[in-house]
Amino acid sequence: MSVLMHARHSVLGILIVALPLLASAQPEPRTEPQAPRTESRIDIKGVYIGMPRADVKKQFPKMFTEIAGIRLKQAPRIEYRDDKVDTFFAEFDSNEFETMKEALQEKYPELFCEHQYCMLEDASGSVGLMRYWTGLSTSGLLLVSHKWKKESEEKGKQRRKDI
């Protein structure tokens, strides 16, 4: 299995386990889950679910390597469906988790966090933040479409049936 395929399967495995936890998480200052965000779309440095590939390339001819002043371990990975952003993954040092969390909470006060996970949904997808993404030293910031999330959950169910 190639390194890229292994990484993708690892990320998918983490998401299959973590997304249901995130979906059931409650906001720290609130007692009820919030409805999906409708007044504006969630974005990471201007990248949003459904953004055309051409616009991403125009806005970022060279992909950024920092978010909220935090150096990423590598350039973010963006996957497209029908030439529009479907997923966005960024990895950074887990020592910077609290800084990233604070920056997201400042931008999106309705972001809810529980334990080492944070999540917020809008009409097109979800943003998630996980302290332990691919190991103890790597945190992850992700933006995924509802369609991608649903397909990932279905793949997870199929895998669990194979045990």
Rosetta blueprint (number, residue, H / E / L):
1 M L
2 S L
3 V H
4 L H
5 M H
6 H H
7 A H
8 R H
9 H H
10 S H
11 V H
12 L H
13 G H
14 I H
15 L H
16 I H
17 V H
18 A H
19 L H
20 P H
21 L H
22 L H
23 A H
24 S H
25 A L
26 Q L
27 P L
28 E L
29 P L
30 R L
31 T L
32 E L
33 P L
34 Q L
35 A L
36 P L
37 R E
38 T L
39 E L
40 S L
41 R L
42 I L
43 D L
44 I E
45 K L
46 G L
47 V E
48 Y L
49 I L
50 G L
51 M L
52 P E
53 R H
54 A H
55 D H
56 V H
57 K H
58 K H
59 Q H
60 F L
61 P L
62 K L
63 M L
64 F L
65 T L
66 E E
67 I E
68 A L
69 G L
70 I E
71 R E
72 L E
73 K L
74 Q L
75 A L
76 P L
77 R E
78 I E
79 E E
80 Y E
81 R E
82 D L
83 D L
84 K E
85 V E
86 D E
87 T E
88 F E
89 F E
90 A E
91 E E
92 F E
93 D E
94 S H
95 N H
96 E H
97 F H
98 E H
99 T H
100 M H
101 K H
102 E H
103 A H
104 L H
105 Q H
106 E H
107 K H
108 Y L
109 P L
110 E L
111 L L
112 F E
113 C E
114 E E
115 H L
116 Q L
117 Y E
118 C E
119 M E
120 L E
121 E E
122 D E
123 A L
124 S L
125 G E
126 S E
127 V E
128 G E
129 L E
130 M E
131 R E
132 Y E
133 W E
134 T E
135 G E
136 L L
137 S L
138 T E
139 S E
140 G E
141 L E
142 L E
143 L E
144 V E
145 S E
146 H H
147 K H
148 W H
149 K H
150 K H
151 E H
152 S H
153 E H
154 E H
155 K H
156 G H
157 K H
158 Q H
159 R H
160 R H
161 K H
162 D L
163 I L
